[in-house]
Amino acid sequence: MHEKNNSIDQTQLNSKENNHQQNENLNKTINQENKTGPTKPVENKPIIDQDKQRIIDLTESLKRLQAEFENYQKRTEKQNQEYKEFASANLIEQLLPVIDSLEQGIKHTKEFMPVYEQLNSILKKNGLEKINVCVGDEFNHETMECLMQESNKNLGDGVVAQVLSNGYILKGKILRHTKISINKLENNN
């Protein structure tokens, strides 16, 4: 037990000596400053200016990266949306012959009407619109495709003589033009 107390006393003594040595060193430093005068502050202005410029450069770089990332996100979102629209457009375009067949079937029997209406409803919800063209309408090259000519004296020249297959617009873009026969009157000069 006596050895333990000696060890504790020795540790305390060493600690006091270290504190005393530090105080002496501090006093020497203060005395030297008093003899020579206060120490002049070191000029750090170029270093501070460099640091400020570095901060400005890094801030600008960060802003550019942030803007690039936001643009990347917008581009990716737009591309994903276009891909979804393209995928649905491709599927709907493949269904158009089925709609044509159902329309032909309805002309002969009304049994296909519920299926046709159900399919039409689903396609409408997905943005598909039928281009309405009737016999006697003026030819419109933006929405119609002329496959043949007819001569019908009851119709005017250059008007739709017959609708061969309906055209469709998907979300504002023409998916398929209306295929028509155009009336062409012969000139008897």
C-alpha positions as CSV (number, residue, x, y, z in Angstrom):
1,M,0.0,0.0,0.0
2,H,2.9,2.3,0.8
3,E,4.3,1.6,-2.7
4,K,1.0,2.8,-4.3
5,N,1.1,6.0,-2.4
6,N,4.7,6.6,-3.5
7,S,3.7,6.0,-7.1
8,I,0.8,8.5,-6.8
9,D,3.0,11.1,-5.1
10,Q,5.7,10.6,-7.8
11,T,3.0,11.2,-10.6
12,Q,1.8,14.3,-8.9
13,L,5.3,15.6,-8.5
14,N,6.1,15.0,-12.2
15,S,2.9,16.8,-13.1
16,K,3.8,19.8,-11.0
17,E,7.3,19.9,-12.5
18,N,5.8,19.9,-16.0
19,N,3.5,22.7,-15.2
20,H,6.3,24.7,-13.6
21,Q,8.5,24.2,-16.7
22,Q,5.7,25.3,-19.0
23,N,5.1,28.5,-16.9
24,E,8.9,29.3,-17.1
25,N,8.9,28.9,-20.9
26,L,5.9,31.2,-21.2
27,N,7.5,33.8,-18.9
28,K,10.7,33.7,-21.0
29,T,8.7,34.3,-24.2
30,I,6.9,37.2,-22.6
31,N,10.2,38.7,-21.3
32,Q,11.8,38.4,-24.7
33,E,8.8,40.2,-26.4
34,N,9.1,42.9,-23.8
35,K,12.8,43.4,-24.5
36,T,12.4,43.4,-28.3
37,G,8.9,44.9,-28.4
38,P,5.8,43.2,-29.6
39,T,6.2,40.8,-32.5
40,K,4.9,42.1,-35.8
41,P,2.0,40.2,-37.3
42,V,2.9,38.2,-40.3
43,E,1.4,39.4,-43.5
44,N,-1.1,36.7,-44.6
45,K,-2.9,38.9,-47.1
46,P,-1.8,36.9,-50.2
47,I,-2.8,33.6,-48.6
48,I,-6.2,35.0,-47.5
49,D,-6.8,36.4,-51.1
50,Q,-5.8,33.0,-52.5
51,D,-8.2,31.3,-50.1
52,K,-11.1,33.7,-51.0
53,Q,-10.4,33.1,-54.7
54,R,-10.4,29.4,-54.2
55,I,-13.7,29.6,-52.3
56,I,-15.2,31.7,-55.2
57,D,-13.9,29.2,-57.8
58,L,-15.2,26.2,-55.9
59,T,-18.6,27.9,-55.4
60,E,-18.9,28.7,-59.1
61,S,-17.9,25.1,-60.0
62,L,-20.5,23.7,-57.6
63,K,-23.2,25.9,-59.1
64,R,-22.3,24.7,-62.6
65,L,-22.3,21.1,-61.5
66,Q,-25.7,21.6,-59.8
67,A,-27.1,23.2,-62.9
68,E,-25.7,20.4,-65.1
69,F,-27.3,17.8,-62.8
70,E,-30.7,19.5,-62.8
71,N,-30.5,19.7,-66.6
72,Y,-29.6,16.0,-66.7
73,Q,-32.6,15.1,-64.5
74,K,-34.9,17.1,-66.7
75,R,-33.5,15.5,-69.9
76,T,-33.8,12.0,-68.4
77,E,-37.4,12.7,-67.3
78,K,-38.3,14.0,-70.7
79,Q,-36.6,11.0,-72.4
80,N,-38.5,8.6,-70.1
81,Q,-41.8,10.3,-70.9
82,E,-41.0,10.2,-74.7
83,Y,-40.1,6.5,-74.3
84,K,-43.4,5.7,-72.6
85,E,-45.3,7.6,-75.3
86,F,-43.4,5.9,-78.0
87,A,-44.0,2.5,-76.4
88,S,-47.7,3.2,-76.2
89,A,-47.8,4.6,-79.7
90,N,-46.2,1.4,-81.0
91,L,-48.7,-0.8,-79.2
92,I,-51.6,1.3,-80.3
93,E,-50.4,1.4,-83.9
94,Q,-50.3,-2.4,-83.9
95,L,-53.9,-2.5,-82.7
96,L,-55.2,-0.3,-85.5
97,P,-55.7,-3.2,-87.9
98,V,-57.8,-4.9,-85.2
99,I,-60.0,-1.8,-84.9
100,D,-60.3,-1.8,-88.7
101,S,-61.4,-5.5,-88.7
102,L,-63.9,-4.8,-85.9
103,E,-65.3,-1.9,-87.9
104,Q,-65.7,-4.1,-91.0
105,G,-67.3,-6.8,-88.8
106,I,-69.8,-4.3,-87.3
107,K,-71.0,-3.5,-90.8
108,H,-72.2,-7.1,-91.2
109,T,-73.2,-7.9,-87.6
110,K,-73.6,-5.9,-84.4
111,E,-72.3,-8.7,-82.3
112,F,-68.8,-7.1,-82.3
113,M,-70.1,-3.7,-81.1
114,P,-69.4,-4.2,-77.3
115,V,-65.8,-5.4,-78.0
116,Y,-65.3,-2.5,-80.4
117,E,-66.6,0.1,-78.0
118,Q,-64.6,-1.3,-75.1
119,L,-61.4,-1.3,-77.1
120,N,-62.2,2.2,-78.4
121,S,-62.8,3.4,-74.9
122,I,-59.4,2.1,-73.7
123,L,-57.6,3.7,-76.6
124,K,-59.3,7.0,-76.1
125,K,-58.2,7.0,-72.4
126,N,-54.6,6.6,-73.7
127,G,-54.9,9.6,-76.1
128,L,-56.1,8.1,-79.4
129,E,-58.5,10.2,-81.5
130,K,-60.2,9.2,-84.7
131,I,-59.7,11.7,-87.6
132,N,-63.2,12.4,-88.8
133,V,-63.4,12.4,-92.6
134,C,-66.7,12.1,-94.6
135,V,-67.5,11.6,-98.2
136,G,-67.6,15.0,-99.9
137,D,-64.9,16.6,-97.5
138,E,-62.2,18.6,-99.1
139,F,-58.9,16.8,-99.4
140,N,-56.5,17.7,-96.6
141,H,-52.9,16.5,-97.3
142,E,-52.0,16.8,-93.6
143,T,-54.5,14.2,-92.4
144,M,-55.3,12.2,-95.5
145,E,-53.5,9.9,-97.8
146,C,-55.0,9.4,-101.3
147,L,-54.7,5.8,-102.5
148,M,-56.8,6.0,-105.6
149,Q,-59.1,8.2,-107.8
150,E,-62.7,7.8,-108.7
151,S,-65.0,9.6,-111.0
152,N,-68.4,10.4,-109.4
153,K,-70.5,13.1,-111.1
154,N,-72.5,13.6,-107.9
155,L,-69.4,14.9,-106.0
156,G,-67.2,17.8,-106.6
157,D,-63.7,17.6,-108.1
158,G,-60.9,16.9,-105.6
159,V,-63.2,15.9,-102.7
160,V,-63.2,12.6,-100.8
161,A,-65.1,10.0,-102.8
162,Q,-64.6,7.1,-100.3
163,V,-63.0,6.6,-96.9
164,L,-60.9,3.4,-97.2
165,S,-59.6,3.3,-93.6
166,N,-59.8,5.7,-90.8
167,G,-56.9,7.8,-89.6
168,Y,-55.9,8.4,-86.0
169,I,-54.1,11.0,-83.9
170,L,-52.3,10.1,-80.7
171,K,-51.6,12.9,-78.3
172,G,-51.6,15.5,-81.0
173,K,-49.5,13.6,-83.5
174,I,-50.8,11.8,-86.5
175,L,-50.4,8.1,-86.0
176,R,-52.0,7.0,-89.2
177,H,-53.4,9.2,-92.0
178,T,-56.9,8.5,-93.2
179,K,-56.7,6.5,-96.4
180,I,-59.2,7.8,-99.0
181,S,-60.2,7.7,-102.6
182,I,-60.4,11.1,-104.2
183,N,-63.0,12.2,-106.7
184,K,-61.6,13.3,-110.0
185,L,-64.0,14.6,-112.7
186,E,-62.9,14.3,-116.3
187,N,-62.8,17.4,-118.4
188,N,-64.9,17.1,-121.6
189,N,-63.4,20.0,-123.6
